Amino acid sequence: MAVLSESVRSSLRVGYGENDDAWNYTVSRLNPEADADSLMLLAEAMGVFQGVEPAELVSTEEYQLVSYL
């Protein structure tokens, strides 16, 4: 049995702060084939821009079923 799928969409949610001071950014990747290192570089750049370290990183990816053998 084999399942073939292709990546459709991916995103990265970067959370800053805690409790009432928390805020999030969600970044959708146009290229779902981009690797995890590129997402980490993006998160680091956002941290530098904000002047604080991210408190939470959540990466998600959606797949579409191509065939089921």
C-alpha positions in Angstrom: 0.0 0.0 0.0 1.3 3.5 -0.9 -0.1 6.9 -0.4 1.1 9.7 -2.7 0.5 13.3 -1.8 1.7 16.7 -2.7 2.2 19.7 -0.4 -0.5 22.4 -1.0 0.1 25.1 1.6 2.3 25.8 4.6 2.4 28.5 7.2 4.4 29.5 10.2 2.8 31.2 13.3 5.2 33.1 15.4 4.0 34.1 18.9 5.6 36.8 21.1 5.0 37.7 24.7 2.8 35.9 27.2 -0.6 36.2 28.7 -2.3 39.6 28.0 0.8 41.0 26.2 0.9 38.2 23.6 0.6 38.7 19.9 1.0 36.4 16.9 2.1 36.7 13.3 1.1 34.1 10.7 3.2 33.8 7.6 2.0 31.7 4.7 4.7 30.3 2.5 4.2 30.6 -1.2 6.6 27.8 -1.8 5.6 24.7 0.3 8.8 23.0 -0.7 10.8 25.5 1.4 12.7 23.8 4.1 12.5 24.3 7.9 15.8 26.3 7.9 14.2 29.0 5.8 11.3 29.2 8.3 13.8 29.5 11.2 15.6 32.3 9.5 12.3 34.1 9.0 11.4 33.7 12.6 14.8 35.0 13.7 14.5 38.0 11.4 11.0 38.8 12.9 12.5 38.5 16.4 15.2 41.0 15.5 12.6 43.4 14.0 10.4 43.1 17.1 13.3 43.3 19.5 12.1 40.2 21.4 12.6 36.5 21.1 9.6 34.4 19.9 7.8 32.5 22.6 6.1 30.1 20.3 6.7 28.7 16.8 4.1 26.6 15.1 4.6 25.3 11.6 1.7 23.7 9.7 1.5 22.1 6.3 -1.5 20.9 4.2 -1.3 18.0 1.7 -3.5 16.9 -1.1 -4.0 13.2 -1.8 -2.7 12.4 -5.3 -3.3 8.6 -5.3 -3.9 5.7 -3.0 -2.4 2.4 -4.2 
